[in-house]
């Protein structure tokens, strides 16, 4: 089996995983609720901005971080959003683990 076949098989396995299927299902449910979708979009925008500042090493905007935290706490009051964030985390852990495995395999070339 060549590396491309393996990569395609991995892509298939990811799409068949419980983490992927659950996250996709919950994402669809959230997107169908206009009110929740708008709040989630607002939260995602804030999260991106806060993370970007952290990556750039700039001084953290505590006001923005506090607003994001407040919105998150508001969102998770809805059971569907609590499940959504949980499934998002589980899916991201899966992808992170896969990336680590691949990275470890080529570590000797990166040093």
Protein Blocks (a to p, Z undefined) as FASTA:
>chain_A
ZZklmmmmmmmmmmmpmklmmmmmmmmmmmmmmklmmmmmmmmmmmmmmmmmmmnopacd
fklmmmmmmmmmmmmmpmklmmmmmmmmmmmmmmmmmmmmmmmmmmmmmZZ
